[in-house]
Amino acid sequence: MSQLKTIQDDVAPIWLPRLAAQGGPRFLQIADALQAALADGLLKPGDRLPPQRRLAAQLNVDLTTVTRAYDEARRRNLLEGRGARGTYVAAPKAELSPILDLSMNTPPPPDGVDFDDMMQQGLSQVLMRSDNALLMTYHLGGGSDADREAGVQWLAPMFGQLDARQLVVCPGAQAAIAALVLALTEPGDVILAEPTTYPGLRAAANQFGRRIIAVEADQHGMLPEMLEEACRQHKPGLVYLNPTLQNPTAITIPAHRRKQLAGIAQRFDVHIVEDDPYWRLADAPPPPIATYAPQQVYYISTLSKCLTPGLQVAFVLVRDPHERQRFLAALRSFALMVAPLTAGLATQWILDGSAERLLAGVRNEARQRQRMARDILAGRHSGAEDGLHVWLELPAYWNSAQLALAADAEGIAVTPAEAFATGSGTVNAIRISLGSIQDRARLQAGLLRLSNLLARRPDPFSAAVV
């Protein structure tokens, strides 16, 4: 907790935090100190806070810092404005939406990163360096030269130096997956995938009239011998793999198996769609499959899963120019372009280093949340120590659909294994997403509630009668 001192003011005794040079953004230090003062009873609901200019002078900071601190405190429901009467400590609010969402796989808010400032600075640079008219008009798609150069920089840890002409900038990974399904397959064609896989693939395949056939996997991912057999039997249009911190199982395919899978794709002349959103969140992940079969693999890396969902920007590596044109034609049939302002912000953040700082914050926060989940779900937690989610196999007395319903009754949203199934024989498990609850204390409360639910057997008479 921040060290506090109190002074007398004509409104109420107030707190003054001692701002630390290494304590993170000053506006957050002020908001945190206010929250601590409430917890300690130094401030109470109904207390009036000083005007922002006066507090700025007392703390020797600029007015903008205090304004942002008050805005942050309002976001936390700690303060309320009463017009000309001033700003007051808010009374506790009833929680009208008590659901603890462990179902949405989004990056957690990074601790110690001033996201608002990063956004303001990034957008101001975009507006200063760009023709505003170009930010509000149609573009041909595939990204500008600057966008593709940013993609080269983003993918450098995976591939080293790339030719920017081989990259296509897309409005998110889901659009890229759908366009690749459309470009590489015909109606009725088979797509091979693991037995549990990303639901967006199933959505695209169903929409375009393609069939997904599951290929058996083990604790290291898709089995090479089963892929080879499936290629002989079904002559697939493509193979879909999510090889790093897989959604939902959190499995990372090891390097030797990646090489085997790439070799099989080459022998059978079948393309692999390598959807790899979590590679940059993982600790020392193996090289992408695309490094073993460059002409055979379409590689997708999205910013939405490792920076923020609002950046609907994905980079797709397509080395063959003819295939790249086919892909672009398919993409333009339903998604003409990335919104230029969004693409501009993503490019600015990558080129000025903000994206790396944000990524480091997300990675650190995700690891802390993984440790929390491991501690609370001890004996049940399995999988990686990185990434955004946990794949939790259930005790025999629960099935995944039943557990999801019971959790919902407890105010917790989780995702049952059925949502990810591509074949029969669904694993009895749930996916727990760790990033969608902003506050870590609320996440801890949700995990504890879920652990208590798992520890008891389902009530056979729990169905409500209305």
Secondary structure by P-SEA (a helix, b strand, c coil): ccbbbbbbcccccccccccccccccaaaaaaaaaaaaaaacccccccccccaaaaaaaacccaaaaaaaaaaaaaacccccccccccccccccccccccccccccccccccccaaaaaaaaaaaaaaaacccccccccccccccaaaaaaaaaaacccccccccccbbbcccaaaaaaaaaaacccccbbbbbcccccaaaaaaaaaabbbbbbcccccccccaaaaaaaaacccccbbbbbccccccccccccaaaaaaaaaaaaaabbbbbcccccccccccccccccccccccbbbbbbccccccccccbbbbbbccaaaaaaaaaaaacccccccaaaaaaaaaaaaaaaaaaaaaaaaaaaaaaaaaaaaaaccccccccccccccccccccccaaaaaaaaaaacbbbbcccccccccccccbbbbbccccccaaaaaaaaaaaaaaaaccccccccccc
